[in-house]
């Protein structure tokens, strides 16, 4: 037996109310943990991809990355992209818009801290020296490519990414056991990674990791691309800003608002939808 979509929508109202009722310190700590989980998955995905290289390596890395959302959902933590679904209880007037935005802000900041912490530890521990420095080169090149992406590209890729991430979260609520949750969340996450869509929290790891790695001249010399445009400013303004806005539109708009309208809006509910 599984939870049907209408049941998921109703159940998420109580989930959202619990999220916004938590004390801010607990929310922040759980958000730091989620940032670390996603960053560790990103670290693993890059390392796995590096073992093979090319298109096949990209696919292998995509199959590793779902470990992040698995930890977020099963270990317990707060992830900004998934919390875009708080639009559901907000539209249902079960939480206030202010409570939703406050949760988003605290979770976003906590995710940033957790992701950057892992990025720094990966660089400081010389974990990036794996595979004769190929991993460091991949990290720097990945970060540089993200920081040089056109604003509109980053925004649209952010929409497509969180459409899939929120669908992964949504469908995980259909399962009533851990194995079912892992299975249903796996494929949407693989799709977003292999397609190169943009996830704001993942990028909080990828770009800082590249910046920390680039500070080591030995690592920087290994990069095959021009990485002179990779700066903290280009990361924050040219990538993180548009990707975050896209993630909000994709998660809150294309998933949360749509399923609220279909399953919870009173006019549709009265029609037996």
C-alpha positions as a Markdown table, in Angstrom:
| # | Residue | x | y | z |
|---|---|---|---|---|
| 1 | Unk | 0.0 | 0.0 | 0.0 |
| 2 | Unk | 1.1 | 3.5 | -0.8 |
| 3 | Unk | -0.1 | 7.0 | 0.0 |
| 4 | Unk | -1.9 | 8.4 | -3.1 |
| 5 | Unk | -1.2 | 12.0 | -4.3 |
| 6 | Unk | -4.2 | 13.5 | -2.6 |
| 7 | Unk | -3.2 | 11.9 | 0.7 |
| 8 | Unk | 0.4 | 13.2 | 0.3 |
| 9 | Unk | -1.0 | 16.7 | -0.2 |
| 10 | Unk | -3.1 | 16.5 | 3.0 |
| 11 | Unk | -0.2 | 14.9 | 5.0 |
| 12 | Unk | 2.2 | 17.6 | 3.9 |
| 13 | Unk | 0.1 | 20.2 | 5.7 |
| 14 | Unk | 0.9 | 18.7 | 9.1 |
| 15 | Unk | 4.6 | 18.2 | 8.0 |
| 16 | Unk | 4.8 | 21.9 | 7.1 |
| 17 | Unk | 3.2 | 23.0 | 10.3 |
| 18 | Unk | 5.8 | 21.0 | 12.3 |
| 19 | Unk | 8.6 | 22.5 | 10.3 |
| 20 | Unk | 7.6 | 26.1 | 10.9 |
| 21 | Unk | 6.8 | 25.4 | 14.6 |
| 22 | Unk | 10.3 | 24.3 | 15.4 |
| 23 | Unk | 12.6 | 26.6 | 17.3 |
| 24 | Unk | 15.0 | 28.5 | 15.0 |
| 25 | Unk | 18.1 | 27.1 | 16.6 |
| 26 | Unk | 16.9 | 23.5 | 15.9 |
| 27 | Unk | 15.9 | 24.5 | 12.3 |
| 28 | Unk | 19.4 | 26.0 | 11.7 |
| 29 | Unk | 21.3 | 23.0 | 13.1 |
| 30 | Unk | 19.2 | 20.6 | 11.0 |
| 31 | Unk | 19.8 | 22.8 | 8.0 |
| 32 | Unk | 23.6 | 22.7 | 8.5 |
| 33 | Unk | 23.3 | 18.9 | 8.6 |
| 34 | Unk | 21.3 | 18.9 | 5.3 |
| 35 | Unk | 24.0 | 21.1 | 3.7 |
| 36 | Unk | 26.6 | 18.7 | 4.8 |
| 37 | Unk | 24.7 | 15.7 | 3.5 |
| 38 | Unk | 24.2 | 17.3 | 0.0 |
| 39 | Unk | 27.9 | 18.4 | 0.0 |
| 40 | Unk | 29.1 | 14.9 | 0.9 |
| 41 | Unk | 27.0 | 13.5 | -1.9 |
| 42 | Unk | 28.5 | 16.0 | -4.3 |
| 43 | Unk | 31.9 | 15.1 | -3.1 |
| 44 | Unk | 31.2 | 11.4 | -3.7 |
| 45 | Unk | 29.6 | 12.1 | -7.1 |
| 46 | Unk | 32.7 | 14.0 | -8.3 |
| 47 | Unk | 35.1 | 11.3 | -7.0 |
| 48 | Unk | 33.0 | 8.6 | -8.6 |
| 49 | Unk | 32.8 | 10.4 | -11.9 |
| 50 | Unk | 36.6 | 11.0 | -11.8 |
| 51 | Unk | 37.3 | 7.2 | -11.6 |
| 52 | Unk | 35.9 | 6.8 | -15.2 |
| 53 | Unk | 35.8 | 10.2 | -16.8 |
| 54 | Unk | 33.7 | 11.3 | -19.8 |
| 55 | Unk | 30.0 | 10.7 | -20.2 |
| 56 | Unk | 30.1 | 7.3 | -18.5 |
| 57 | Unk | 31.7 | 9.0 | -15.4 |
| 58 | Unk | 28.9 | 11.6 | -15.4 |
| 59 | Unk | 26.3 | 8.8 | -15.2 |
| 60 | Unk | 28.2 | 7.0 | -12.4 |
| 61 | Unk | 28.4 | 10.3 | -10.4 |
| 62 | Unk | 24.7 | 10.9 | -11.0 |
| 63 | Unk | 23.9 | 7.5 | -9.5 |
| 64 | Unk | 25.9 | 8.4 | -6.4 |
| 65 | Unk | 24.4 | 11.8 | -5.8 |
| 66 | Unk | 20.9 | 10.5 | -4.5 |
| 67 | Unk | 22.7 | 9.6 | -1.3 |
| 68 | Unk | 22.4 | 13.2 | -0.3 |
| 69 | Unk | 18.6 | 13.4 | -0.4 |
| 70 | Unk | 18.4 | 9.9 | 1.1 |
| 71 | Unk | 20.3 | 11.2 | 4.1 |
| 72 | Unk | 18.2 | 14.4 | 4.2 |
| 73 | Unk | 14.9 | 12.5 | 4.3 |
| 74 | Unk | 15.8 | 9.4 | 6.4 |
| 75 | Unk | 18.4 | 10.9 | 8.9 |
| 76 | Unk | 16.3 | 14.0 | 9.5 |
| 77 | Unk | 17.3 | 17.5 | 8.4 |
| 78 | Unk | 16.1 | 20.6 | 6.7 |
| 79 | Unk | 16.8 | 21.3 | 3.0 |
| 80 | Unk | 15.9 | 24.6 | 1.3 |
| 81 | Unk | 14.9 | 23.1 | -2.0 |
| 82 | Unk | 12.6 | 20.5 | -0.5 |
| 83 | Unk | 11.1 | 23.1 | 1.8 |
| 84 | Unk | 9.9 | 25.0 | -1.2 |
| 85 | Unk | 6.9 | 22.7 | -0.7 |
| 86 | Unk | 5.9 | 24.8 | 2.3 |
| 87 | Unk | 3.9 | 26.7 | -0.2 |
| 88 | Unk | 1.3 | 24.0 | 0.2 |
| 89 | Unk | 0.3 | 24.7 | 3.9 |
| 90 | Unk | 0.8 | 28.4 | 3.2 |
| 91 | Unk | -1.8 | 28.4 | 0.3 |
| 92 | Unk | -4.0 | 26.3 | 2.5 |
| 93 | Unk | -3.7 | 29.1 | 5.2 |
| 94 | Unk | -2.4 | 26.6 | 7.8 |
| 95 | Unk | 0.9 | 28.5 | 8.1 |
| 96 | Unk | 1.5 | 32.2 | 7.5 |
| 97 | Unk | 3.6 | 33.5 | 4.6 |
| 98 | Unk | 5.9 | 35.1 | 7.1 |
| 99 | Unk | 6.5 | 31.7 | 8.8 |
| 100 | Unk | 7.3 | 30.1 | 5.4 |
| 101 | Unk | 9.8 | 32.8 | 4.4 |
| 102 | Unk | 11.4 | 32.7 | 7.9 |
| 103 | Unk | 11.9 | 28.9 | 7.5 |
| 104 | Unk | 13.3 | 29.4 | 4.0 |
| 105 | Unk | 15.8 | 32.0 | 5.1 |
| 106 | Unk | 17.1 | 30.1 | 8.2 |
| 107 | Unk | 17.3 | 26.8 | 6.3 |
| 108 | Unk | 19.1 | 28.5 | 3.3 |
| 109 | Unk | 21.7 | 30.0 | 5.6 |
| 110 | Unk | 22.2 | 26.7 | 7.5 |
| 111 | Unk | 22.5 | 24.8 | 4.2 |
| 112 | Unk | 25.2 | 27.3 | 3.1 |
| 113 | Unk | 27.2 | 26.9 | 6.3 |
| 114 | Unk | 27.1 | 23.1 | 6.1 |
| 115 | Unk | 28.0 | 22.9 | 2.4 |
| 116 | Unk | 30.9 | 25.4 | 2.7 |
| 117 | Unk | 32.2 | 23.6 | 5.7 |
| 118 | Unk | 32.4 | 20.3 | 3.8 |
| 119 | Unk | 33.9 | 22.1 | 0.8 |
| 120 | Unk | 36.6 | 23.6 | 3.1 |
| 121 | Unk | 37.4 | 20.3 | 4.8 |
| 122 | Unk | 37.6 | 18.5 | 1.4 |
| 123 | Unk | 40.2 | 21.1 | 0.3 |
| 124 | Unk | 42.1 | 21.4 | 3.6 |
| 125 | Unk | 42.4 | 17.6 | 4.0 |
| 126 | Unk | 43.8 | 17.3 | 0.5 |
| 127 | Unk | 41.0 | 14.9 | -0.4 |
| 128 | Unk | 40.9 | 16.7 | -3.7 |
| 129 | Unk | 44.3 | 15.3 | -4.5 |
| 130 | Unk | 42.8 | 12.0 | -5.3 |
| 131 | Unk | 43.6 | 10.4 | -8.7 |
| 132 | Unk | 46.8 | 12.4 | -9.1 |
| 133 | Unk | 45.0 | 15.7 | -8.8 |
| 134 | Unk | 42.4 | 14.9 | -11.4 |
| 135 | Unk | 39.6 | 15.4 | -8.8 |
| 136 | Unk | 40.9 | 18.9 | -7.9 |
| 137 | Unk | 41.0 | 19.8 | -11.6 |
| 138 | Unk | 37.4 | 18.5 | -12.1 |
| 139 | Unk | 36.2 | 20.5 | -9.0 |
| 140 | Unk | 37.8 | 23.7 | -10.3 |
| 141 | Unk | 36.5 | 23.3 | -13.8 |
| 142 | Unk | 33.0 | 22.5 | -12.6 |
| 143 | Unk | 32.9 | 25.5 | -10.4 |
| 144 | Unk | 34.3 | 27.8 | -13.1 |
| 145 | Unk | 31.6 | 26.5 | -15.6 |
| 146 | Unk | 28.9 | 27.2 | -13.1 |
| 147 | Unk | 30.1 | 30.7 | -12.3 |
| 148 | Unk | 30.3 | 31.7 | -15.9 |
| 149 | Unk | 26.8 | 30.4 | -16.9 |
| 150 | Unk | 24.4 | 33.0 | -18.3 |
| 151 | Unk | 21.8 | 34.3 | -15.8 |
| 152 | Unk | 18.8 | 33.0 | -17.7 |
| 153 | Unk | 20.4 | 29.6 | -18.3 |
| 154 | Unk | 21.1 | 29.2 | -14.6 |
| 155 | Unk | 17.5 | 30.3 | -13.7 |
| 156 | Unk | 15.9 | 27.9 | -16.1 |
| 157 | Unk | 18.1 | 25.0 | -15.1 |
| 158 | Unk | 17.3 | 25.9 | -11.5 |
| 159 | Unk | 13.6 | 25.5 | -12.3 |
| 160 | Unk | 14.0 | 22.1 | -13.9 |
| 161 | Unk | 16.3 | 20.9 | -11.1 |
| 162 | Unk | 13.9 | 21.7 | -8.3 |
| 163 | Unk | 10.9 | 20.4 | -10.3 |
| 164 | Unk | 12.6 | 17.1 | -10.1 |
| 165 | Unk | 13.9 | 17.4 | -6.5 |
| 166 | Unk | 10.5 | 18.3 | -5.2 |
| 167 | Unk | 8.9 | 15.5 | -7.1 |
| 168 | Unk | 11.5 | 13.2 | -5.6 |
| 169 | Unk | 10.5 | 14.4 | -2.1 |
| 170 | Unk | 6.8 | 14.3 | -3.0 |
| 171 | Unk | 7.0 | 10.7 | -4.3 |
| 172 | Unk | 9.1 | 9.6 | -1.3 |
| 173 | Unk | 6.0 | 10.5 | 0.8 |
| 174 | Unk | 4.1 | 7.9 | -1.1 |
| 175 | Unk | 6.2 | 5.1 | 0.4 |
| 176 | Unk | 5.6 | 3.9 | 3.9 |
| 177 | Unk | 9.0 | 2.3 | 4.5 |
| 178 | Unk | 12.6 | 3.3 | 4.1 |
| 179 | Unk | 13.3 | 1.1 | 1.1 |
| 180 | Unk | 10.4 | 2.4 | -0.8 |
| 181 | Unk | 11.4 | 6.0 | -0.2 |
| 182 | Unk | 15.0 | 5.4 | -1.4 |
| 183 | Unk | 13.8 | 3.7 | -4.6 |
| 184 | Unk | 11.3 | 6.4 | -5.6 |
| 185 | Unk | 13.6 | 9.3 | -4.9 |
| 186 | Unk | 16.5 | 7.8 | -6.8 |
| 187 | Unk | 15.5 | 8.3 | -10.4 |
| 188 | Unk | 14.4 | 11.9 | -10.3 |
| 189 | Unk | 17.7 | 12.9 | -8.7 |
| 190 | Unk | 19.7 | 10.9 | -11.2 |
| 191 | Unk | 17.8 | 12.6 | -14.0 |
| 192 | Unk | 18.5 | 16.1 | -12.7 |
| 193 | Unk | 22.3 | 15.4 | -12.2 |
| 194 | Unk | 22.9 | 13.7 | -15.5 |
| 195 | Unk | 21.0 | 16.5 | -17.3 |
| 196 | Unk | 23.2 | 19.1 | -15.7 |
| 197 | Unk | 20.4 | 21.0 | -14.0 |
| 198 | Unk | 21.3 | 23.4 | -11.2 |
| 199 | Unk | 20.7 | 22.8 | -7.5 |
| 200 | Unk | 21.4 | 25.8 | -5.2 |
| 201 | Unk | 22.5 | 23.8 | -2.2 |
| 202 | Unk | 24.7 | 21.5 | -4.2 |
| 203 | Unk | 26.3 | 24.6 | -5.8 |
| 204 | Unk | 27.0 | 25.9 | -2.2 |
| 205 | Unk | 29.5 | 23.0 | -2.2 |
| 206 | Unk | 30.7 | 22.8 | -5.8 |
| 207 | Unk | 31.7 | 26.4 | -6.2 |
| 208 | Unk | 33.3 | 27.0 | -2.8 |
| 209 | Unk | 35.2 | 23.7 | -3.2 |
| 210 | Unk | 36.5 | 25.0 | -6.6 |
| 211 | Unk | 37.4 | 28.3 | -5.0 |
| 212 | Unk | 39.2 | 26.7 | -2.1 |
| 213 | Unk | 41.0 | 24.3 | -4.5 |
| 214 | Unk | 42.1 | 27.2 | -6.8 |
| 215 | Unk | 43.8 | 28.8 | -3.8 |
| 216 | Unk | 46.4 | 26.0 | -4.1 |
| 217 | Unk | 48.7 | 26.9 | -7.2 |
| 218 | Unk | 49.4 | 23.2 | -7.7 |
| 219 | Unk | 45.7 | 22.4 | -8.1 |
| 220 | Unk | 45.0 | 25.5 | -10.2 |
| 221 | Unk | 47.7 | 24.5 | -12.6 |
| 222 | Unk | 45.9 | 21.2 | -13.3 |
| 223 | Unk | 42.7 | 22.9 | -14.7 |
| 224 | Unk | 42.5 | 22.5 | -18.4 |
| 225 | Unk | 40.1 | 25.5 | -18.8 |
| 226 | Unk | 40.4 | 29.2 | -18.2 |
| 227 | Unk | 39.2 | 29.6 | -14.6 |
| 228 | Unk | 40.1 | 33.3 | -14.2 |
| 229 | Unk | 36.4 | 34.2 | -14.0 |
| 230 | Unk | 35.8 | 32.0 | -10.9 |
| 231 | Unk | 35.5 | 34.4 | -7.9 |
| 232 | Unk | 33.2 | 34.5 | -4.9 |
| 233 | Unk | 31.3 | 37.3 | -6.5 |
| 234 | Unk | 30.7 | 35.5 | -9.8 |
| 235 | Unk | 29.6 | 32.4 | -7.8 |
| 236 | Unk | 27.1 | 34.4 | -5.7 |
| 237 | Unk | 25.7 | 36.7 | -8.3 |
| 238 | Unk | 26.0 | 34.8 | -11.6 |
| 239 | Unk | 25.1 | 31.3 | -10.2 |
| 240 | Unk | 23.7 | 31.1 | -6.7 |
| 241 | Unk | 21.2 | 34.0 | -7.2 |
| 242 | Unk | 19.6 | 32.8 | -10.4 |
| 243 | Unk | 19.7 | 29.2 | -9.4 |
| 244 | Unk | 18.0 | 29.9 | -6.1 |
| 245 | Unk | 15.3 | 31.9 | -7.8 |
| 246 | Unk | 14.8 | 29.1 | -10.3 |
| 247 | Unk | 14.7 | 26.5 | -7.5 |
| 248 | Unk | 12.0 | 28.5 | -5.8 |
| 249 | Unk | 9.9 | 28.7 | -9.0 |
| 250 | Unk | 10.4 | 25.1 | -9.8 |
| 251 | Unk | 9.6 | 23.7 | -6.3 |
| 252 | Unk | 7.0 | 26.1 | -5.0 |
| 253 | Unk | 5.4 | 26.9 | -8.4 |
| 254 | Unk | 5.6 | 23.8 | -10.5 |
| 255 | Unk | 5.1 | 21.3 | -7.8 |
| 256 | Unk | 3.8 | 22.8 | -4.5 |
| 257 | Unk | 1.2 | 25.2 | -6.0 |
| 258 | Unk | 0.1 | 22.8 | -8.7 |
| 259 | Unk | -0.6 | 20.0 | -6.3 |
| 260 | Unk | -2.3 | 22.3 | -3.8 |
| 261 | Unk | -4.5 | 23.5 | -6.6 |
| 262 | Unk | -5.4 | 20.0 | -7.8 |
| 263 | Unk | -5.9 | 18.3 | -4.5 |
| 264 | Unk | -6.5 | 20.9 | -1.8 |
| 265 | Unk | -8.1 | 24.0 | -3.3 |
| 266 | Unk | -11.7 | 24.0 | -2.0 |
| 267 | Unk | -13.4 | 24.3 | -5.4 |
| 268 | Unk | -11.5 | 21.3 | -6.7 |
| 269 | Unk | -12.0 | 19.3 | -3.5 |
| 270 | Unk | -15.8 | 19.8 | -3.8 |
| 271 | Unk | -15.6 | 18.3 | -7.3 |
| 272 | Unk | -14.1 | 15.2 | -5.9 |
| 273 | Unk | -10.7 | 15.6 | -7.4 |
